[in-house]
């Protein structure tokens, strides 16, 4: 589904990703771990198409398409979803209205019929039930005055509603207490599907106790330096990122 | 009496180079009309120019009584002694008032709605103002002013049964002279300001509404103004009176065809609310704004004022201003009655080379008077948007309260937003609050929307719509929908 090959990315003149390669198949959950400044958020932003990220080399192929050639909204319609680390507030825009506009814009782009209010509300209720969420957030403006936990829950709700094929979670666990973390993880687990791939970007291992990944990759200094199964995350937790740096040095020597 | 002027303004005076084409008001006499959407109707116009004879002629053609003619002449002589105001933050080419025709009306004067020229009705249809069936379905009574003359008022009979008068100003002068004499100019006196004086001298038509004691008007009343003929100014005059315990909601919409000349629109609106009366006045103004280089467009100089004359009376202004090359407008409330309240909700958008200097005045005179101001300014392109507001609390205004919220949204890098809040408080116990914000549509907001599948233009519309929500919710439903669409159209090409 996703093939990232030797990706180099500059941000404000500084090279952040330096030859990152990664492959993910439908149905797989990949965790991307790494220290601060390794380029984790850059990876998420580049995949979603944020401006200001200059790809200097490498390629990203998504379902056979050149993902980097698409506008952000085209990527969304093609099934790419980024759950933001810091979701923005859009004052005055009703959350339900926003979601319906987003879903219908994607459906339109894909040549599918748009949903009317009744069909949409039915879908909303279904998803709320699956995620065990209440609808209180839906009546408010998009993220306006939401707590950190509410913002992240809202991201997961959008994920559930938009049903992407490739979901990228950018440090969705940051700033969450344990209850909120579990709630978010339950939501993600409910969305796991043979047709859907996840990239779970995180700094800490604790999220992976709840969202158990198929693969764990360590991102350091703009590259994937180590890949393994879920036990890799535990090793990291035990030894810290310095352990990876040490192994890298040993390897280089 | 509050007059349409603000003090301490010299510091905001500014003269920018005049965009090419603005001198067109002077020299446009022989110019070919831009296609756009001009209705081909024979009209009868006075030649351009203004003097005492023109004022008399307007009055004569309208068959007005002598007292009305004298009233106009008094205004005209007052106007001659005045100079155009310069304190607004607007760059305007000098206007040649002798190049404007002060009167234009469709040639075949209709006697009833059924006799109205079908082409005229078609125009209103195009504008979405159906005079006949659709109006009935919508339950809105419409008085449509085309150029200078009111062309028909729907629902007249239904309203008359409740004692409500809703007719053109010309008819009111003929049929309800005692009401007109009592109230006309009682809120905006003839010499109030330069444009109000001009309007008082030459106004041609407008709407008149009278809601008798204790009556709640059962439907929204609405006027549609349209400037059609070239080189004409439109000077409508509206007067709304709500007697004790009466209430009414009034809507006004405005359009004009595209022309490469600047046309003058100088209206006066007076509202009078007696004890326990309430008046809600909503405007969607979409006069032709000129093209992206600032050629053409309406010069909109409007004096709107409401007088909360009675105790516990209430006046609420809501305006959505997306059109006009120049907007100069400060709908105000004089809170004379004890416990009276005034509200002002405004969305003003300037795109391309549009300039708006708009806001409100809340004059607290009575005790326990309250006012609320919510102003949302949106600037895009090279648009310049100024909020100018005055909150004045007089000595006797025990317990006066005001809350002002004034937000500006910038789209792009070449536009401007300016805020001039004037506060004059003469009572030590008054509570006056002012909040102001200026923000840009952020890259983060746009990216967030786009990453969810919403295209850039739709995302901008959505963010702007959210920004204006507090004002839109004050508009009647069908107007809110129209206002939202107008903003979308007006912002086309604002990003990317």
Interface residues (C-beta under 8 A of the other chain):
Chain A: X48 X49 X50 X51 X52 X71 X72 X73 X75 X76 X77 X81 X82 X84 X87 X88 X90 X91 X92 X93 X98 X101 X102 X103 X105 X106 X109 X141 X142 X158 X162
Chain B: X442 X443 X444 X445 X447 X448 X449 X450 X451 X452 X453 X454 X455 X456 X458 X462 X463 X465 X466 X467 X468 X469 X470
